[in-house]
Amino acid sequence: MSTATEPETLAELIADCAEIPRPEVPRHEQVPTATPWTVDDACHAQVADLDEYV
C-alpha cells in the first residue's frame, strides 16, 4: 500500500484496502441478539387498505 499516491485503478484500490489490518474482536464476548420484530395493530392499520392503492 502506498500512502504517497492515490490508486489509479480499481485493482490498486482493492489491493490497498486488503492491506488494512482488521480490528481485533474478542472471541469470548457474545453478540447481543436483536429483539424479534412484531407487527402491532397500529402498524397493520397503516397497510390494511394497501390493495386499494396499488
Secondary structure, DSSP 8 states (H G I E B T S, - for coil): --SSS--SSHHHHHHHHHTS------SSS-----------HHHHHHHTTHHHH-
